[in-house]
Amino acid sequence: MTWNYRVVKEKKLTETEQEYEDFRVVEVYYNDIGEIEAWSDCPDIILKDWDDYEDLKETAKAVVHAFSEPVLIVNGVNLEECKEGVNE
């Protein structure tokens, strides 16, 4: 199994039922044929509390690389590649 960081987009509702879009970086895990197997939604801890400077630096590079990949859309518990533009 391999993994990387990816940007995901999710449509959410406010308390007053107004729709808005939420973007975040998550860990995405792939099976042996490259299909998304699972994902971990902990964006607030990705760049937090590292005890090694070089590890933090490499993680930050991997997060930046996520922005060069297609955005994924949250569909229930699954992720799908975004077919439209990021802001549509």
Secondary structure, DSSP 8 states (H G I E B T S, - for coil): -EEEEEEEEEEEE-TT--EEEEEEEEEEEE-TTS-EEEEE--GGGTTS--S-HHHHHHHHHHHHHHTTS--EEEETTEEEE--S-TT-
